[in-house]
Amino acid sequence: MPRAAPPNNKPGAGSSLAAEFVAKAAPDGYTIMIASQSGMIVNPLINKSVAYDTQGDFAAITQVTSSPLVVAVHPSLPVKSIRELIAEAKKNPGKLNFSTSGNGSLPHLATALFDALAGIEMVHVPYKSGGLSVQSVLAGDTHVTFATSPSVMPLVQAGRLRGLAVTTRARSPLIAGLPGMEEAGLANYNLSIWYGFFAPARTPRDIVKRLFEATTQALQDGRLKEILARDGTETAGSRSPEDFAAFLREDASVIARVIRETGAKFD
């Protein structure tokens, strides 16, 4: 293998710039990408102009993290649980609105799926970032947000927002005091944000294996787990690269179905 070049980060456009760069990179094990389902699944589904194909242009290495979103509302909203939120939305159809970090974002899909499963319809108000989305609820401009734990839990703990649940089926050990969706009354709802490592397609199998093994070992580090836990994230390695690839196919199928069945608009 050639000598590694210095690290060169390629952020931007919801991981699309990085994905396009990695898809065309030499498959030598020195150019890899960390990305979530936003970049690897959602973007290709809703933006036909992206210049990469998740299945054809990348070698899946392993999932590395998983974290739930938190459902939070402005304290003035007369709801203290998911059941009460659903009841309020049904009582006032089209009156409640929810903020997200943008059209096609995971929070957008998470809320669209919630609406579909709960049989309600809240109005989508997209913002340019997760921070602005949370600030809109804090200011009372919007009612509900499905947001990352670090962006809302300090506000929940300070009494400035009210947390209702996490978006995984069961409670999260990382977020004390909030029920999972099954306990909250929507048992068939389950969604989390994941990140994983990817290499260019045609990266030799032995290199992918070495990257997988090195990542798996790193994920066992107690200090790493502690740092991630502070940000509401836990390590979540795959059993193998093949297992991660199968997971990607299943997640893509689920997200495509959510988009199709909810009629969520992303333009």
Backbone hydrogen bonds, N-H to C=O, Kabsch-Sander energy under -0.5 kcal/mol:
donor,donor_aa,acceptor,acceptor_aa,energy
15,S,12,G,-0.8
16,S,13,A,-1.8
17,L,12,G,-1.2
18,A,12,G,-0.5
19,A,15,S,-2.7
20,E,16,S,-2.6
21,F,17,L,-1.9
22,V,18,A,-2.9
23,A,19,A,-2.6
24,K,20,E,-0.9
24,K,21,F,-0.6
25,A,22,V,-1.1
28,D,26,A,-2.1
32,I,30,Y,-0.6
33,M,198,F,-2.8
35,A,33,M,-0.5
35,A,196,G,-2.1
37,Q,194,W,-0.7
40,M,36,S,-2.1
41,I,37,Q,-2.0
42,V,37,Q,-3.0
43,N,38,S,-2.7
45,L,41,I,-1.3
46,I,42,V,-2.3
47,N,43,N,-2.4
48,K,46,I,-0.5
50,V,47,N,-1.6
57,D,53,D,-2.9
58,F,54,T,-0.6
59,A,199,A,-3.3
60,A,58,F,-0.6
61,I,197,F,-2.3
62,T,197,F,-1.0
64,V,195,Y,-3.3
65,T,195,Y,-1.6
66,S,234,E,-2.0
67,S,193,I,-2.1
69,L,191,L,-0.5
70,V,147,A,-3.4
71,V,165,A,-2.8
72,A,70,V,-0.7
72,A,145,T,-2.6
73,V,162,R,-2.4
74,H,143,H,-1.8
77,L,74,H,-2.2
79,V,77,L,-2.4
85,L,81,S,-2.0
86,I,82,I,-2.5
87,A,83,R,-2.2
88,E,84,E,-2.5
89,A,85,L,-2.3
90,K,86,I,-2.2
91,K,87,A,-2.1
92,N,88,E,-1.7
94,G,121,E,-1.4
95,K,92,N,-2.1
96,L,92,N,-0.7
98,F,123,V,-2.9
99,S,144,V,-2.6
100,T,125,V,-1.4
105,S,102,G,-1.9
109,L,105,S,-2.3
110,A,106,L,-3.2
111,T,107,P,-2.2
112,A,108,H,-2.4
113,L,109,L,-2.6
114,F,110,A,-1.9
115,D,111,T,-2.8
116,A,112,A,-2.1
117,L,113,L,-2.6
118,A,114,F,-2.5
119,G,115,D,-1.3
120,I,115,D,-2.2
123,V,96,L,-2.6
125,V,98,F,-2.8
127,Y,100,T,-1.8
133,S,129,S,-1.8
134,V,130,G,-2.4
135,Q,131,G,-2.3
136,S,132,L,-1.7
137,V,133,S,-1.2
138,L,134,V,-2.4
139,A,135,Q,-2.2
140,G,137,V,-1.0
141,D,136,S,-2.1
142,T,136,S,-1.3
143,H,97,N,-1.0
144,V,97,N,-1.6
145,T,72,A,-2.4
146,F,99,S,-0.7
147,A,70,V,-2.3
147,A,145,T,-0.7
149,S,68,P,-0.6
151,S,148,T,-0.6
152,V,148,T,-1.1
152,V,149,S,-0.8
153,M,149,S,-2.9
156,V,152,V,-2.4
157,Q,153,M,-3.0
158,A,154,P,-1.3
159,G,156,V,-1.5
160,R,155,L,-2.4
161,L,155,L,-1.3
162,R,73,V,-2.8
163,G,161,L,-0.5
164,L,71,V,-3.2
165,A,71,V,-0.9
166,V,179,P,-2.4
167,T,69,L,-2.0
175,I,172,S,-1.2
176,A,174,L,-0.5
178,L,175,I,-1.0
181,M,168,T,-2.6
182,E,169,R,-2.1
183,E,169,R,-0.6
184,A,180,G,-2.0
185,G,181,M,-1.0
185,G,182,E,-0.7
186,L,181,M,-3.1
189,Y,186,L,-1.9
191,L,167,T,-2.3
193,I,67,S,-3.3
194,W,192,S,-0.5
195,Y,65,T,-1.3
196,G,35,A,-2.4
197,F,62,T,-2.8
198,F,33,M,-2.5
199,A,59,A,-2.4
201,A,57,D,-1.9
203,T,200,P,-1.3
207,I,204,P,-0.7
208,V,204,P,-2.2
209,K,205,R,-2.4
210,R,206,D,-1.9
211,L,207,I,-2.5
212,F,208,V,-2.5
213,E,209,K,-2.7
214,A,210,R,-2.3
215,T,211,L,-2.3
216,T,212,F,-2.7
217,Q,213,E,-2.0
218,A,214,A,-2.1
219,L,215,T,-2.3
220,Q,217,Q,-1.2
221,D,218,A,-1.7
225,K,221,D,-2.1
226,E,222,G,-2.1
227,I,223,R,-2.3
228,L,224,L,-2.6
229,A,225,K,-2.4
230,R,226,E,-1.4
231,D,227,I,-0.6
231,D,228,L,-1.3
232,G,229,A,-1.9
233,T,228,L,-2.1
234,E,66,S,-2.2
236,A,64,V,-2.1
238,S,63,Q,-0.7
244,F,240,S,-2.1
245,A,241,P,-2.3
246,A,242,E,-2.2
247,F,243,D,-2.2
248,L,244,F,-2.3
249,R,245,A,-1.9
250,E,246,A,-2.1
251,D,247,F,-2.8
252,A,248,L,-2.5
253,S,249,R,-1.8
254,V,250,E,-2.2
255,I,251,D,-2.7
256,A,252,A,-2.4
257,R,253,S,-1.8
258,V,254,V,-2.2
259,I,255,I,-2.5
260,R,256,A,-2.4
261,E,257,R,-3.2
262,T,258,V,-2.3
263,G,259,I,-1.2
264,A,259,I,-0.5
